[in-house]
């Protein structure tokens, strides 16, 4: 097959454009995956509304209008409860790849009912020496938070045997 000079120029131009697009798309995917690994990730999701939360089958916190009600009894102040729930809704950290040995490391089991989710959301909270790890059982994602956040997520005096 013989092509004219203009036809060969078009073949070369389209080949180079295809090669450039191929390089750009592979770089774009690498940048997105690297960004998703280092990006901040919300523990329960962005703009999620907690209706009910149960901590280690000891304390239940439920929404009562604009405030929160603790069951079985009031163990912490209403203001501290409000701060704790706000922290849970806004908490975000880095997604990490970690395997936690549940036989060696005990954690707090937390279940939540969120306004836009039909199922109960399950989390495990692990306090390690330098960080708090939150395991989302639905997505199987581990989110690392700074260790001082543990006292904001689970205030002192909330649980009978606080695992700190």
C-alpha positions in Angstrom: 0.0 0.0 0.0 1.4 3.3 -1.0 0.5 6.5 0.9 1.1 10.0 -0.1 3.3 12.3 1.9 0.3 14.0 3.4 -1.2 10.6 4.4 2.1 9.5 6.1 2.2 12.8 8.0 -1.4 12.2 9.3 -0.4 8.6 10.4 2.6 9.9 12.3 0.6 12.8 13.9 -2.2 10.4 15.1 0.4 7.8 16.3 2.2 10.5 18.4 -1.1 11.8 19.8 -2.2 8.3 20.7 1.1 7.7 22.5 0.8 11.0 24.4 -2.7 10.1 25.5 -1.6 6.7 26.6 1.2 8.2 28.8 -1.1 10.8 30.3 -3.8 8.3 31.2 -1.3 6.0 32.9 0.2 8.9 34.8 -3.2 10.2 35.8 -4.1 6.7 37.4 -0.8 6.6 39.3 -1.4 10.1 40.7 -5.0 9.3 41.7 -3.9 6.1 43.5 -1.1 7.8 45.3 -3.3 10.7 46.3 -6.0 8.4 47.6 -3.5 6.6 49.9 -2.2 9.8 51.4 -5.5 11.7 51.5 -7.4 12.3 54.7 -10.4 9.9 55.1 -13.4 10.4 57.3 -13.9 7.7 59.9 -17.7 7.5 59.5 -18.0 9.4 56.2 -18.3 13.1 55.3 -21.5 14.9 56.5 -23.0 11.7 58.1 -25.6 12.1 60.8 -25.3 9.7 63.8 -28.7 8.6 65.2 -27.6 6.0 67.7 -24.2 4.8 68.9 -23.4 1.8 71.1 -19.9 1.6 72.7 -18.6 -1.8 73.7 -22.2 -2.9 74.7 -21.9 -0.7 77.8 -23.2 2.7 76.8 -25.8 3.7 74.2 -26.0 7.3 73.0 -29.0 8.3 71.0 -30.1 11.6 69.4 -32.9 13.3 71.4 -33.9 16.3 69.3 -30.9 18.5 69.0 -29.2 16.9 72.1 -27.9 13.5 73.0 -29.2 11.0 75.6 -26.9 8.5 77.4 -28.3 5.2 78.5 -28.3 3.5 81.0 -27.3 6.6 83.0 -25.6 10.0 82.7 -21.9 9.3 83.1 -20.5 12.4 81.5 -21.8 15.9 81.0 -24.1 16.9 78.1 -21.4 19.3 76.8 -18.8 16.5 76.8 -21.2 14.2 75.1 -21.9 16.8 72.4 -18.1 17.3 71.8 -17.6 13.5 71.6 -20.3 13.1 69.0 -19.0 16.1 67.0 -15.6 14.5 67.1 -16.9 11.2 65.7 -18.7 13.1 62.9 -15.6 15.1 61.9 -12.8 12.7 62.7 -10.5 12.0 59.7 -7.1 10.4 59.4 -4.9 8.6 57.0 -5.9 5.3 55.5 -3.2 2.7 56.5 -2.6 -0.9 55.6 -2.2 -2.8 58.9 -3.1 -6.2 60.3 -4.1 -6.1 63.9 -3.9 -9.3 65.9 -7.2 -9.3 67.8 -5.9 -12.0 70.2 -3.1 -9.7 71.3 -4.7 -6.3 70.9 -8.1 -5.7 72.5 -10.3 -2.9 71.1 -13.6 -1.2 71.7 -16.5 -2.4 69.6 -18.7 0.4 68.3 -21.9 0.1 66.4 -23.7 3.1 64.9 -27.0 3.8 63.1 -26.4 6.5 60.5 -29.3 8.5 59.1 -28.7 7.6 55.4 -27.6 3.9 55.9 -30.2 1.1 56.3 -27.7 -1.2 58.1 -25.9 -0.8 61.4 -22.3 0.4 60.8 -19.6 -1.5 62.8 -16.3 -0.2 63.9 -13.4 -1.3 66.1 -11.3 1.2 68.0 -7.7 0.2 68.9 -5.4 2.3 71.0 -1.8 1.7 70.1 1.2 3.5 71.6 1.4 6.3 69.1 -2.0 6.3 67.3 -5.6 5.3 67.4 -6.7 2.9 64.7 -10.3 2.8 63.7 -11.4 -0.3 61.7 -14.5 0.2 59.5 -15.9 -3.3 59.2 -18.1 -2.5 56.2 -15.3 -1.1 54.0 -12.5 -3.0 55.7 -10.5 0.2 55.9 -8.2 1.1 58.8 -7.9 4.8 59.6 -5.0 6.1 61.8 -5.7 9.0 64.1 -3.3 10.7 66.6 -3.3 9.0 70.0 -4.7 12.1 71.9 -7.9 11.8 69.9 -8.8 8.7 71.8 -9.9 10.8 74.8 -12.1 12.9 72.5 -13.7 9.8 70.9 -14.1 8.0 74.2 -14.0 10.5 77.1 -12.8 9.4 80.5 -15.6 8.2 82.8 -17.8 7.0 79.9 -17.0 3.3 80.2 -16.8 1.2 83.4 -13.5 -0.3 82.4 -11.9 2.3 80.1 -9.2 0.6 78.1 -6.5 3.2 78.0 
